Amino acid sequence: MLLHRSSEQSVVARSKHRLAFIVSHPIQYYAPLYQRLSRRDDIAVKVFFTWHNGAKSVHDPGFGIPVAWDIPLNQGYAFELIENISANPGTHRFWGLRNPSLVERVLAWGPTVMHVTGWAWASHLQALRAFKKAGIPTLFRGDSHVLDRAPIGPRRWAKHLALSHIYRWPDAFLVTGKANYDYYRALNVPAEKLWPCCHSIDYGRFAEPAALYEEEARRWREELGIADDQIVLLFAGKFEARKNPLGFMKAVLRLGRDNIVAVMIGAGELQGEIDTLAKDYPSLFRVLSFQNQRRMPVAYRLGDLFVLPSTYGETWGLAVNEALACGRPVLVSDKVGCAADVVDSACGYVFGTDGGDELFAALRHLTGNKATLEGMRLAATSKARRFDISATESGLMDAIGRIDSQ
């Protein structure tokens, strides 16, 4: 608990609703939402974590290293860590979240509305069913899409049947964007149960102070031996197959231009191959280690163009929102969940993944003139501002209001 008991009681006394969140662990994109909601007088909020509460570093399978975010993720809102008895805890497997006391502890708090993030873990699935039986209105949030759905076969049909049943339990679904909407409709979720509630970031944390961040990035580029007239292509994320960092590096090689530098920021299973390729072409590549949250507003500004070339498994790609908030245009694949909502010709470009040369062709087109990329910066920040955390707060409160009206 982060709120003093007397403080929490005073908030509850003025509140119309008691909103309980069930989520695996503190997530940098969600914590600002909890904090904003906790400052409101018309709702009481408590978050129930089913894995860990962010008090210490946790091994991240994607990065392959222990990660502890350097911004506060468990402050400014009430929370409770529910005991997880899994022998192998984590979100990487269905049985990684086993919390026998979860439903009991949540009900003891007396929620009037539930918010459950994700179904693919034992405890979250059990909770969805339990709250349906208890008659507590439940909002479900996930960001799945069908942009890279599995081939038709027994496994896909079995999952389709299971989810068609599971998705009868929530009262409403908080839809992150167009690709997420299409996913629910493909599973026969009625359109009237789909309510917009966009994926978002804390825009202000990345956007300002812009002048200071730009100067820090300029000095950092200088330290990396990058000239002012060179065009920097930035990849920042996990070095794993689904994000296609090696495909991106090979496309840069094919460009064959000495005014291009690709900066690779991250860590993960492909680290060795990325390091080897960068070592073979030192004038083309700079590889930087994992950068924590406080450093990312500067790190994104190292680039003139942010590239997310994922080929599968990219449910949204919130790094795109962050790069845009830093005033950087973006190049993303059509398998990235946010592409249809966030990226347009004013702030970036979406390339197809069906053909083998589309990433290369897009890079060649966008890097023809550095001034063109610089001219897209204002549109980038304007687009990012529409996906600030305040927009998610508004969508969520609207959803709760609509539950009231039913």
C-alpha positions as CSV (number, residue, x, y, z in Angstrom):
1,M,0.0,0.0,0.0
2,L,1.4,3.4,-0.9
3,L,-1.5,5.5,0.3
4,H,-1.9,6.0,4.1
5,R,-5.0,4.3,5.3
6,S,-6.7,7.5,6.3
7,S,-5.9,9.0,2.9
8,E,-7.3,6.1,1.1
9,Q,-10.5,6.1,3.2
10,S,-11.0,9.8,2.5
11,V,-10.7,9.2,-1.2
12,V,-13.1,6.3,-1.1
13,A,-15.7,8.3,0.8
14,R,-15.9,10.8,-2.0
15,S,-15.8,8.2,-4.8
16,K,-18.6,6.9,-6.8
17,H,-16.7,3.9,-8.1
18,R,-14.0,1.6,-6.8
19,L,-11.9,0.5,-9.7
20,A,-9.6,-2.6,-9.2
21,F,-6.8,-3.3,-11.7
22,I,-5.4,-6.7,-12.1
23,V,-2.0,-6.7,-13.9
24,S,1.1,-8.8,-13.7
25,H,3.6,-6.1,-12.6
26,P,4.3,-2.4,-12.8
27,I,4.6,-1.3,-16.5
28,Q,6.1,2.0,-17.4
29,Y,3.2,2.8,-19.8
30,Y,0.5,2.0,-17.2
31,A,1.9,3.6,-14.0
32,P,1.1,7.2,-15.1
33,L,-2.5,6.1,-15.7
34,Y,-2.8,4.7,-12.2
35,Q,-1.3,7.9,-10.8
36,R,-3.6,10.2,-12.7
37,L,-6.7,8.2,-11.7
38,S,-5.6,8.2,-8.0
39,R,-5.6,12.0,-8.0
40,R,-9.3,12.1,-9.0
41,D,-12.1,12.6,-6.5
42,D,-14.7,10.6,-8.4
43,I,-13.0,7.2,-8.3
44,A,-11.0,5.1,-5.9
45,V,-8.2,3.0,-7.5
46,K,-6.2,0.0,-6.3
47,V,-3.8,-2.1,-8.4
48,F,-3.3,-5.8,-7.7
49,F,0.0,-7.2,-9.0
50,T,0.2,-10.9,-9.7
51,W,3.9,-11.2,-10.4
52,H,6.0,-8.5,-8.7
53,N,5.7,-4.9,-7.6
54,G,8.8,-3.4,-9.2
55,A,10.7,-3.2,-5.9
56,K,13.7,-4.9,-7.4
57,S,15.2,-5.9,-10.8
58,V,13.7,-8.8,-12.6
59,H,15.2,-10.8,-15.4
60,D,13.8,-9.8,-18.8
61,P,13.9,-12.7,-21.2
62,G,13.7,-10.4,-24.2
63,F,16.6,-8.2,-23.2
64,G,18.4,-11.2,-21.5
65,I,19.4,-9.1,-18.6
66,P,18.0,-8.0,-15.2
67,V,15.9,-4.9,-15.6
68,A,14.9,-2.3,-13.0
69,W,13.4,0.9,-14.4
70,D,14.9,4.1,-13.2
71,I,11.6,6.0,-13.0
72,P,9.1,5.3,-10.1
73,L,6.5,2.8,-11.2
74,N,5.0,1.9,-7.9
75,Q,4.4,5.3,-6.3
76,G,1.4,7.6,-6.3
77,Y,-1.3,4.9,-6.2
78,A,-2.5,2.1,-3.9
79,F,-1.4,-1.4,-4.7
80,E,-1.2,-4.9,-3.3
81,L,1.2,-7.7,-4.3
82,I,-0.7,-11.0,-4.4
83,E,1.4,-14.1,-3.5
84,N,2.4,-16.0,-6.6
85,I,3.1,-19.7,-5.9
86,S,4.3,-20.6,-9.4
87,A,7.5,-22.6,-9.5
88,N,8.6,-20.6,-12.5
89,P,7.0,-17.2,-12.1
90,G,6.6,-14.7,-14.9
91,T,4.5,-13.7,-17.9
92,H,6.4,-16.0,-20.3
93,R,4.1,-19.0,-19.6
94,F,0.4,-19.7,-18.7
95,W,1.3,-21.2,-15.3
96,G,3.8,-18.4,-14.5
97,L,1.0,-16.5,-12.6
98,R,-0.6,-18.7,-10.0
99,N,-2.2,-16.6,-7.3
100,P,-4.7,-18.7,-5.3
101,S,-5.8,-15.7,-3.1
102,L,-6.2,-13.2,-5.9
103,V,-10.0,-13.2,-6.2
104,E,-10.5,-13.3,-2.4
105,R,-8.1,-10.3,-1.9
106,V,-9.7,-8.3,-4.7
107,L,-13.3,-8.9,-3.5
108,A,-12.2,-8.0,0.1
109,W,-11.4,-4.5,-1.2
110,G,-15.0,-4.2,-2.5
111,P,-14.6,-3.1,-6.2
112,T,-17.5,-1.8,-8.2
113,V,-15.6,-2.2,-11.5
114,M,-12.8,-4.5,-12.5
115,H,-10.0,-3.9,-15.1
116,V,-8.2,-7.0,-16.1
117,T,-5.1,-6.8,-18.3
118,G,-4.5,-10.0,-20.4
119,W,-6.1,-13.4,-20.2
120,A,-3.2,-15.7,-21.0
121,W,-2.2,-16.6,-17.4
122,A,-3.9,-19.0,-15.0
123,S,-4.8,-16.4,-12.4
124,H,-6.1,-13.7,-14.8
125,L,-8.3,-16.3,-16.6
126,Q,-9.7,-17.5,-13.2
127,A,-10.3,-13.9,-12.2
128,L,-12.3,-13.1,-15.4
129,R,-14.6,-16.0,-14.8
130,A,-14.9,-15.3,-11.1
131,F,-16.0,-11.7,-11.5
132,K,-18.4,-12.7,-14.2
133,K,-20.1,-15.1,-11.7
134,A,-20.0,-12.4,-9.0
135,G,-21.7,-9.9,-11.3
136,I,-19.0,-7.3,-11.0
137,P,-18.7,-5.3,-14.3
138,T,-15.4,-6.1,-15.9
139,L,-13.3,-4.2,-18.4
140,F,-10.8,-6.3,-20.3
141,R,-7.7,-4.8,-21.9
142,G,-5.3,-6.5,-24.3
143,D,-3.6,-5.4,-27.5
144,S,-3.6,-8.5,-29.7
145,H,-4.2,-8.3,-33.4
146,V,-4.5,-10.5,-36.5
147,L,-1.8,-8.8,-38.5
148,D,0.4,-11.9,-38.2
149,R,-2.1,-14.6,-37.3
150,A,-1.1,-18.3,-37.4
151,P,-1.9,-20.4,-40.5
152,I,-5.3,-22.1,-40.5
153,G,-5.1,-25.4,-38.7
154,P,-6.3,-27.3,-35.6
155,R,-4.3,-25.2,-33.2
156,R,-5.7,-21.9,-34.5
157,W,-9.3,-23.3,-34.5
158,A,-8.9,-24.5,-31.0
159,K,-7.6,-21.1,-29.8
160,H,-10.4,-19.4,-31.7
161,L,-13.1,-21.5,-30.0
162,A,-11.5,-21.1,-26.5
163,L,-11.3,-17.3,-26.9
164,S,-14.8,-17.0,-28.3
165,H,-15.9,-18.5,-25.0
166,I,-13.6,-16.6,-22.7
167,Y,-14.5,-13.3,-24.4
168,R,-18.1,-13.7,-23.3
169,W,-17.1,-13.0,-19.7
170,P,-16.0,-9.3,-19.8
171,D,-18.7,-6.7,-20.0
172,A,-16.6,-4.4,-22.2
173,F,-13.3,-4.4,-24.1
174,L,-11.0,-1.4,-24.0
175,V,-9.8,-1.2,-27.6
176,T,-6.3,0.1,-28.2
177,G,-6.6,0.8,-31.9
178,K,-7.8,-0.4,-35.3
179,A,-5.8,-3.7,-35.4
180,N,-7.1,-4.6,-31.9
181,Y,-10.7,-3.8,-32.9
182,D,-10.4,-6.1,-35.9
183,Y,-9.0,-8.9,-33.7
184,Y,-12.0,-8.8,-31.4
185,R,-14.5,-8.7,-34.3
186,A,-12.7,-11.7,-35.8
187,L,-13.5,-13.5,-32.5
188,N,-17.2,-12.5,-32.7
189,V,-17.1,-10.0,-29.9
190,P,-20.1,-7.7,-30.4
191,A,-19.2,-4.2,-31.7
192,E,-21.3,-2.6,-28.9
193,K,-18.9,-4.1,-26.3
194,L,-15.8,-2.6,-28.0
195,W,-14.9,0.8,-26.5
196,P,-12.0,3.0,-27.6
197,C,-9.2,3.4,-25.0
198,C,-6.0,4.1,-26.9
199,H,-2.5,2.9,-26.1
200,S,-0.5,5.9,-24.8
201,I,2.6,7.2,-23.2
202,D,3.4,10.0,-20.8
203,Y,4.0,12.5,-23.7
204,G,5.4,15.3,-21.6
205,R,8.2,13.1,-20.2
206,F,9.6,12.6,-23.7
207,A,8.7,15.9,-25.3
208,E,10.2,18.4,-22.8
209,P,12.6,20.0,-22.1
210,A,13.2,19.6,-25.9
211,A,16.1,22.0,-26.2
212,L,18.1,20.4,-23.4
213,Y,17.5,16.9,-24.8
214,E,18.5,18.0,-28.3
215,E,21.7,19.4,-27.1
216,E,22.5,16.3,-25.1
217,A,21.8,14.2,-28.2
218,R,24.0,16.4,-30.3
219,R,27.0,15.9,-27.9
220,W,26.3,12.2,-27.8
221,R,26.4,11.9,-31.6
222,E,29.7,13.8,-31.5
223,E,31.1,11.3,-29.0
224,L,30.0,8.5,-31.3
225,G,31.9,10.1,-34.2
226,I,28.8,11.0,-36.2
227,A,29.0,14.1,-38.4
228,D,26.3,16.7,-38.4
229,D,25.5,16.1,-42.1
230,Q,25.1,12.3,-41.7
231,I,21.6,10.7,-41.4
232,V,21.2,8.6,-38.4
233,L,18.7,5.6,-38.5
234,L,17.8,4.5,-35.0
235,F,16.7,1.0,-33.8
236,A,15.9,0.8,-30.1
237,G,14.5,-2.3,-28.5
238,K,15.1,-6.0,-27.8
239,F,17.6,-7.7,-30.0
240,E,15.3,-10.5,-30.9
241,A,14.1,-12.2,-34.1
242,R,10.6,-10.8,-34.2
243,K,11.9,-7.2,-34.2
244,N,14.1,-8.0,-37.2
245,P,17.2,-5.9,-36.2
246,L,19.4,-8.0,-38.4
247,G,17.1,-7.5,-41.4
248,F,17.3,-3.8,-40.8
249,M,21.1,-3.8,-40.6
250,K,21.4,-5.8,-43.8
251,A,19.1,-3.3,-45.6
252,V,21.3,-0.4,-44.4
253,L,24.3,-2.3,-45.9
254,R,22.5,-2.6,-49.2
255,L,22.0,1.2,-49.3
256,G,25.8,1.5,-49.7
257,R,25.9,5.2,-48.7
258,D,28.6,6.8,-46.5
259,N,26.2,9.5,-45.2
260,I,24.1,6.9,-43.3
261,V,24.8,5.6,-39.8
262,A,22.6,3.1,-38.0
263,V,22.5,3.3,-34.2
264,M,21.4,0.1,-32.5
265,I,20.3,0.4,-28.9
266,G,19.3,-2.6,-26.8
267,A,20.3,-6.1,-25.8
268,G,19.0,-9.6,-26.3
269,E,19.6,-13.0,-28.0
270,L,20.9,-11.5,-31.3
271,Q,23.6,-9.4,-29.5
272,G,26.5,-11.5,-30.8
273,E,25.4,-11.4,-34.5
274,I,24.7,-7.7,-34.2
275,D,28.0,-7.0,-32.6
276,T,29.8,-9.0,-35.3
277,L,28.1,-7.2,-38.2
278,A,28.8,-3.8,-36.6
279,K,32.5,-4.7,-36.1
280,D,32.8,-5.7,-39.8
281,Y,31.3,-2.3,-40.9
282,P,32.4,0.2,-38.2
283,S,31.6,3.3,-40.3
284,L,28.0,2.2,-40.8
285,F,27.0,1.0,-37.3
286,R,27.1,2.0,-33.7
287,V,25.9,-0.5,-31.1
288,L,24.9,0.9,-27.7
289,S,23.9,-1.0,-24.6
290,F,20.4,-1.1,-23.0
291,Q,19.4,2.5,-22.0
292,N,17.1,3.0,-19.1
293,Q,13.9,5.2,-19.1
294,R,15.5,8.5,-18.0
295,R,17.9,8.3,-20.9
296,M,15.5,7.4,-23.6
297,P,14.3,11.0,-24.4
298,V,17.9,11.7,-25.4
299,A,18.5,8.4,-27.0
300,Y,15.6,8.7,-29.4
301,R,17.0,12.1,-30.5
302,L,20.2,10.5,-31.6
303,G,18.3,9.5,-34.7
304,D,16.9,11.4,-37.6
305,L,14.5,8.5,-38.3
306,F,13.3,5.8,-35.9
307,V,12.9,2.3,-37.4
308,L,10.8,-0.5,-36.1
309,P,11.0,-3.3,-38.7
310,S,9.2,-6.1,-36.8
311,T,8.0,-9.1,-38.8
312,Y,5.7,-10.6,-36.2
313,G,4.6,-10.3,-32.6
314,E,4.6,-6.5,-32.3
315,T,1.2,-6.0,-30.6
316,W,1.5,-2.1,-30.6
317,G,5.0,-0.8,-30.5
318,L,4.9,2.0,-27.9
319,A,8.5,2.9,-28.8
320,V,7.0,4.5,-31.9
321,N,4.9,6.8,-29.8
322,E,8.0,7.7,-27.7
323,A,10.1,8.5,-30.8
324,L,7.3,10.7,-32.2
325,A,7.0,12.5,-28.9
326,C,10.8,13.2,-29.3
327,G,10.1,14.8,-32.7
328,R,11.4,12.0,-34.8
329,P,9.6,10.6,-37.8
330,V,9.2,6.8,-37.9
331,L,9.4,3.9,-40.3
332,V,7.5,0.8,-39.2
333,S,6.4,-2.4,-40.8
334,D,2.8,-3.3,-41.5
335,K,3.0,-6.0,-38.8
336,V,3.3,-3.3,-36.1
337,G,0.0,-2.9,-34.3
338,C,0.1,0.9,-34.0
339,A,0.8,1.5,-37.7
340,A,-2.8,2.2,-38.8
341,D,-3.5,4.6,-35.9
342,V,-0.2,6.5,-35.3
343,V,1.8,6.6,-38.6
344,D,0.8,8.7,-41.6
345,S,2.7,10.3,-44.5
346,A,3.2,13.5,-42.4
347,C,5.2,11.8,-39.6
348,G,6.5,8.6,-41.2
349,Y,5.9,5.6,-43.4
350,V,4.6,2.1,-43.2
351,F,6.3,-0.5,-45.3
352,G,4.9,-3.9,-46.3
353,T,6.5,-7.2,-45.3
354,D,5.1,-9.4,-48.1
355,G,8.0,-8.5,-50.5
356,G,11.7,-8.9,-49.7
357,D,12.8,-5.4,-50.7
358,E,10.2,-3.1,-49.2
359,L,12.2,-2.2,-46.1
360,F,15.2,-1.4,-48.3
361,A,13.1,0.6,-50.7
362,A,11.5,2.6,-47.9
363,L,14.9,3.4,-46.3
364,R,16.3,4.5,-49.7
365,H,13.2,6.8,-50.2
366,L,13.2,8.3,-46.7
367,T,17.0,9.0,-46.6
368,G,17.2,10.8,-49.8
369,N,17.2,14.2,-48.1
370,K,18.0,14.9,-44.4
371,A,16.0,18.2,-44.6
372,T,12.9,16.2,-45.5
373,L,13.2,14.2,-42.3
374,E,13.8,17.3,-40.2
375,G,10.7,18.9,-41.8
376,M,8.6,16.0,-40.4
377,R,9.5,16.7,-36.8
378,L,6.6,19.0,-35.9
379,A,4.1,16.6,-37.4
380,A,5.7,13.8,-35.3
381,T,5.2,15.6,-32.0
382,S,1.7,16.7,-33.0
383,K,0.7,13.1,-33.7
384,A,2.3,11.8,-30.4
385,R,0.4,14.4,-28.4
386,R,-2.9,12.8,-29.4
387,F,-1.8,9.6,-27.7
388,D,-0.9,11.1,-24.3
389,I,-1.9,9.2,-21.2
390,S,-4.7,11.7,-20.6
391,A,-6.4,10.3,-23.7
392,T,-6.4,6.8,-22.1
393,E,-7.7,8.2,-18.9
394,S,-10.6,9.8,-20.8
395,G,-11.4,6.6,-22.7
396,L,-11.4,4.6,-19.5
397,M,-13.6,7.0,-17.6
398,D,-16.0,7.0,-20.6
399,A,-16.1,3.3,-20.5
400,I,-17.0,3.3,-16.8
401,G,-19.7,5.9,-17.5
402,R,-21.2,3.7,-20.2
403,I,-21.3,0.7,-17.8
404,D,-23.3,2.9,-15.5
405,S,-25.8,3.7,-18.2
406,Q,-26.5,0.0,-19.1
